[in-house]
Structure formats: structure tokens, C-alpha cells
């Protein structure tokens, strides 16, 4: 009865996510964009509420308040969960909507494809159901918003993707520093430089279990960003927080954004050519 990559419960949750997406699409396509947008916003705020209410689930409840760290801005999906509902309250589309399509879509899908928090856990534990709801909600909402023409990703926003990603990583790094400051993390600041410690989003370097991917990053990371010039990391592999991924973010995220957003902006481009009056 545990979730493992490739078993029946793994595919069950993927199937449920796909079914929910299709059902919502069939329902919302028959409503006005105003109504559809409201429904998507409600889903996002429900997801936000669960981000904090998970403290009432196990294993968090038994370790309260120490486990409050898990309801902070500790990784990419956590930041997206907290920020996205408020961005969707903004009616006029801007680059933040384009970025949310990209980061929520990729982050939510990654969580469904490789459910790190669910692997090895009982399939129907409340916290596992919450985990899947969280990640499925992120990807379902942003894709539905794009398909329904509420917030469709635009090619012209490609330049902002690496900048906003680095800003998001900075928030994650500062969140960890804040947790140490208030005492929720019982360690000193140098502990954060250990890339194997609470480093889910790689803000403090490539995690040890992802060392196999270092050749993809190495050509784009200047040596001085991986040199412990001040000898503060005890001889362990060192990455300058967040800054180490600056060039890789530009090299990889811009093409990835162009690819994942292409069905929507290409469709809009063709539509404008057929109907010039729709062009802005």
C-alpha cells in the first residue's frame, strides 16, 4: 500500500491528476473567463491553505512546532504555492503570470513524476494526498489558465525567466537564514553551505544525489563560484549560494521556457495573422 515509482499507486495519482484536469477543462470551457479565473483562484488559495494546515497532519503534528519549517518558503513549489494565488488576483497579465506558468507547470509536473515526499509512504496518508493535491493543483491551474486563454504564456517574456528564477532561489536562501535566526533550525549559518542539508532547490549547490548531473553545469559555472576562498566550508564542495546557478539558469531555462510555452504563443501568432484586428 505504499507509493513507489512505477507501481499502481504511482500511476493512480497520475491518472487522477489527468482526470481532474480533463473534467475541469470540459466544465470551465463552457463558462466565462471571469468564472473560470475565479475557480482557478479558489483552487490556488485552497492549496495555499493546505500548505499551512499540513501542520495538523502526521508526521508534522507530532513534532510541532519544530516542523513549522516545512510550511515556510523552503523550496520552489512552496514559494510558488504561496505566491501564485496573489499573482492570479492581478487581472491584467504581466511577466509574473508568464513565469508562474513556467515554474508552476515544471515544478508541479516534476513533483508528480518523481514524488519525493510520497515515495515509500502509505498511499492514502492525509499528508500524501495533500502532497499530490499541492503539485497537481500548480500544474493544472497554470495549464488550464493557458488553454482557456486567461493567462497565456508569451514569448516576449523569455528574458525574465532566469531573473525571476534567481529571485525565487534568493527567497529560498533567505528563508533558511531566517529559520536559523528565529531558532526553528537548530544550526549555525555555515550549515547551510552543506549542499546535502535542506537544499531541495539547489540554492546552496547541487545536492550530492545529483552529482551525476554536474557535467551539465560545470562549463557554465565560473571556478571562483565554487572556490571556498574564505575556508568556511570545512573542505567540503562549495557553491556560492544562488549565484552559482546564474549562467546555467540563462543557458537552460530560456530555451526550456520557449519550448514549453511554444504551443500557446505559436497558436496566438497564427491566430493574429489570420485575424489582424486581434493583434495588439
C-alpha positions as CSV (number, residue, x, y, z in Angstrom):
1,X,0.0,0.0,0.0
2,X,3.0,2.3,-0.5
3,X,3.8,4.7,-3.3
4,X,6.8,3.6,-5.3
5,X,7.9,4.9,-8.7
6,X,6.1,2.8,-11.3
7,X,3.7,0.9,-9.1
8,X,-0.1,1.1,-9.2
9,X,-0.4,3.9,-6.7
10,X,2.1,6.0,-8.6
11,X,0.1,5.7,-11.8
12,X,-3.2,6.0,-9.8
13,X,-2.3,9.5,-8.7
14,X,-1.0,10.5,-12.1
15,X,-4.3,9.2,-13.6
16,X,-6.4,11.2,-11.0
17,X,-4.5,14.4,-11.8
18,X,-5.1,13.9,-15.5
19,X,-8.8,13.1,-15.0
20,X,-9.2,16.2,-12.8
21,X,-7.6,18.3,-15.5
22,X,-9.8,17.0,-18.2
23,X,-13.0,17.4,-16.1
24,X,-12.2,20.9,-15.1
25,X,-11.3,21.8,-18.8
26,X,-14.7,20.4,-20.0
27,X,-16.6,22.3,-17.3
28,X,-14.7,25.6,-17.5
29,X,-14.6,25.9,-21.3
30,X,-18.3,26.4,-21.1
31,X,-18.1,29.2,-18.6
32,X,-17.0,32.8,-19.0
33,X,-13.3,33.6,-18.5
34,X,-14.3,35.6,-15.4
35,X,-15.9,32.5,-13.8
36,X,-13.1,30.2,-14.9
37,X,-10.5,32.6,-13.4
38,X,-12.4,32.7,-10.1
39,X,-12.4,28.9,-9.9
40,X,-8.7,28.7,-10.6
41,X,-8.0,31.3,-7.9
42,X,-10.1,29.3,-5.4
43,X,-8.1,26.2,-6.1
44,X,-4.8,28.1,-5.6
45,X,-6.0,29.5,-2.3
46,X,-7.1,26.1,-1.2
47,X,-3.7,24.9,-2.0
48,X,-2.2,27.8,0.0
49,X,-4.3,26.9,3.0
50,X,-3.2,23.3,2.9
51,X,0.4,24.5,2.9
52,X,-0.1,25.6,6.4
53,X,-2.8,23.2,7.5
54,X,-0.5,20.3,6.8
55,X,0.9,21.0,10.3
56,X,-2.2,19.2,11.5
57,X,-1.2,16.0,9.6
58,X,1.4,13.5,10.5
59,X,4.3,13.5,10.7
60,X,4.2,17.2,11.3
61,X,1.6,17.3,14.1
62,X,3.7,15.1,16.4
63,X,6.7,17.4,16.1
64,X,5.0,20.8,16.3
65,X,6.4,23.5,16.4
66,X,9.8,22.1,15.1
67,X,8.1,21.1,11.8
68,X,6.9,24.6,11.1
69,X,10.0,24.8,8.8
70,X,8.0,22.6,6.4
71,X,5.4,25.3,5.9
72,X,7.9,28.0,5.0
73,X,9.3,29.1,1.7
74,X,11.7,26.2,1.7
75,X,11.7,25.2,-2.0
76,X,10.4,26.2,-5.4
77,X,7.0,24.6,-5.1
78,X,6.5,26.1,-1.6
79,X,7.3,29.6,-2.9
80,X,5.0,29.0,-5.9
81,X,2.2,27.8,-3.7
82,X,2.4,31.0,-1.5
83,X,2.9,33.5,-4.3
84,X,0.8,32.2,-7.2
85,X,-2.7,32.9,-5.7
86,X,-1.8,36.5,-5.2
87,X,-0.4,36.9,-8.7
88,X,-3.6,35.4,-10.1
89,X,-5.6,38.1,-8.3
90,X,-4.0,40.6,-10.7
91,X,-6.3,40.7,-13.7
92,X,-4.0,42.2,-16.3
93,X,-1.4,39.8,-17.5
94,X,2.3,40.6,-16.8
95,X,5.6,38.7,-16.8
96,X,4.8,37.2,-13.4
97,X,1.9,35.3,-14.9
98,X,4.2,34.0,-17.7
99,X,6.8,32.9,-15.1
100,X,4.1,31.2,-13.0
101,X,3.1,29.2,-16.0
102,X,6.6,28.0,-16.4
103,X,7.7,27.4,-12.8
104,X,4.4,26.0,-11.5
105,X,4.0,23.9,-14.6
106,X,7.5,22.5,-14.5
107,X,7.7,22.3,-10.6
108,X,4.2,20.7,-10.2
109,X,4.8,18.2,-13.0
110,X,8.2,17.3,-11.6
111,X,6.6,16.6,-8.2
112,X,4.0,14.3,-9.8
113,X,6.6,12.4,-12.0
114,X,9.1,12.0,-9.1
115,X,7.1,12.4,-5.9
116,X,10.0,12.6,-3.5
117,X,7.8,13.1,-0.4
118,X,5.4,10.3,-1.3
119,X,7.9,7.6,-2.2
120,X,7.9,4.8,0.3
121,X,4.9,6.2,2.2
122,X,1.4,4.8,2.6
123,X,-0.6,5.7,-0.4
124,X,-3.6,7.1,1.4
125,X,-2.0,9.0,4.3
126,X,-3.5,12.5,4.6
127,X,-0.2,14.2,4.0
128,X,0.5,12.2,0.8
129,X,-2.9,13.1,-0.5
130,X,-2.1,16.7,0.3
131,X,1.3,16.4,-1.4
132,X,-0.4,15.3,-4.6
133,X,-3.1,17.9,-4.4
134,X,-0.4,20.6,-4.0
135,X,1.6,19.6,-7.0
136,X,-1.3,18.7,-9.2
137,X,-3.0,22.0,-8.4
138,X,0.0,24.0,-9.5
139,X,0.3,22.4,-12.9
140,X,-3.4,22.0,-13.5
141,X,-4.2,25.6,-12.8
142,X,-1.5,27.2,-14.9
143,X,-2.1,24.9,-17.9
144,X,-5.9,25.5,-17.7
145,X,-5.3,29.2,-17.5
146,X,-3.2,29.0,-20.7
147,X,-5.6,26.7,-22.6
148,X,-8.6,28.8,-21.7
149,X,-6.8,32.0,-22.7
150,X,-6.9,33.6,-19.2
151,X,-3.2,33.9,-18.8
152,X,-1.4,32.6,-21.9
153,X,2.4,32.5,-21.8
154,X,4.1,34.9,-24.2
155,X,7.4,34.5,-26.0
156,X,8.4,38.1,-25.2
157,X,8.8,37.2,-21.5
158,X,11.7,34.8,-22.1
159,X,14.3,37.2,-20.7
160,X,12.6,37.5,-17.3
161,X,12.5,33.7,-16.6
162,X,16.1,33.3,-15.4
163,X,15.9,36.6,-13.4
164,X,12.7,35.6,-11.6
165,X,14.1,32.1,-11.0
166,X,17.2,33.5,-9.4
167,X,14.9,35.9,-7.3
168,X,12.9,32.8,-6.2
169,X,16.1,31.0,-5.2
170,X,17.2,34.0,-3.3
171,X,13.9,34.0,-1.3
172,X,14.5,30.3,-0.5
173,X,18.1,31.0,0.7
174,X,16.9,34.0,2.8
175,X,14.1,31.8,4.2
176,X,16.7,29.3,5.5
177,X,18.7,32.1,7.1
178,X,15.5,33.4,8.8
179,X,14.7,30.0,10.2
180,X,18.1,29.9,11.8
181,X,17.7,33.4,13.1
182,X,14.4,32.6,14.9
183,X,15.6,29.3,16.2
184,X,13.4,26.9,14.1
185,X,16.6,25.5,12.6
186,X,19.0,24.4,15.3
187,X,22.3,25.0,13.5
188,X,24.6,27.9,12.5
189,X,24.7,29.7,9.2
190,X,27.7,27.7,7.9
191,X,25.5,24.6,8.0
192,X,23.6,25.9,5.0
193,X,26.7,25.6,2.9
194,X,26.4,21.9,3.2
195,X,24.6,21.1,0.0
196,X,23.1,18.0,1.5
197,X,21.3,19.9,4.2
198,X,17.8,21.2,3.4
199,X,18.8,22.0,-0.1
200,X,15.8,20.9,-2.1
201,X,16.0,23.6,-4.7
202,X,19.8,23.7,-5.1
203,X,20.2,27.2,-3.8
204,X,23.3,26.2,-1.9
205,X,24.7,24.0,-4.7
206,X,24.0,20.8,-6.5
207,X,22.8,18.2,-4.0
208,X,25.1,15.1,-3.6
209,X,22.5,12.8,-5.0
210,X,22.5,14.9,-8.2
211,X,26.3,14.8,-8.7
212,X,25.7,12.8,-11.8
213,X,24.4,16.0,-13.4
214,X,27.4,18.2,-12.6
215,X,28.9,17.8,-16.2
216,X,25.8,19.7,-17.4
217,X,26.5,22.6,-15.2
218,X,30.3,22.7,-14.9
219,X,31.0,24.5,-18.2
220,X,28.8,27.4,-17.1
221,X,29.9,27.8,-13.5
222,X,33.0,30.1,-13.1
223,X,35.6,28.5,-10.8
224,X,35.5,31.3,-8.3
225,X,31.9,30.5,-7.6
226,X,32.9,27.0,-6.4
227,X,36.1,28.1,-4.6
228,X,35.9,28.3,-0.8
229,X,38.2,31.3,-0.7
230,X,37.4,32.0,3.0
231,X,37.7,28.4,4.1
232,X,34.3,28.4,5.8
233,X,33.0,25.1,4.5
234,X,35.5,22.7,6.1
235,X,36.9,21.4,2.9
236,X,33.6,20.2,1.6
237,X,32.5,21.0,-2.0
238,X,31.5,24.7,-2.1
239,X,29.0,26.6,-4.1
240,X,28.4,30.3,-3.7
241,X,24.7,30.4,-2.7
242,X,22.3,31.2,-5.6
243,X,25.0,33.0,-7.7
244,X,26.5,29.7,-8.8
245,X,23.5,28.9,-11.0
246,X,23.3,32.3,-12.7
247,X,24.7,31.3,-16.1
248,X,23.1,27.8,-16.1
249,X,19.7,29.5,-15.4
250,X,20.2,31.6,-18.5
251,X,21.5,28.8,-20.7
252,X,18.9,26.2,-19.8
253,X,15.8,28.0,-18.6
254,X,15.3,30.3,-21.5
255,X,15.2,27.5,-24.1
256,X,13.1,25.4,-21.8
257,X,10.6,28.3,-21.4
258,X,10.5,28.8,-25.2
259,X,9.8,25.1,-25.7
260,X,7.1,24.6,-23.1
261,X,5.3,27.8,-23.9
262,X,5.6,27.4,-27.7
263,X,2.2,25.7,-28.3
264,X,0.4,28.8,-26.9
265,X,2.4,31.7,-28.4
266,X,2.6,30.0,-31.7
267,X,-1.2,29.5,-31.7
268,X,-1.7,33.1,-30.8
269,X,0.7,34.2,-33.6
270,X,-1.1,32.2,-36.2
271,X,-4.4,33.5,-34.9
272,X,-3.3,37.1,-35.2
273,X,-2.1,36.5,-38.7
274,X,-5.4,35.1,-39.7
275,X,-7.3,37.9,-37.9
276,X,-5.1,41.1,-38.0
277,X,-7.6,43.0,-35.9
278,X,-6.8,40.8,-32.9
279,X,-3.1,42.0,-32.9
280,X,-2.3,44.4,-30.2
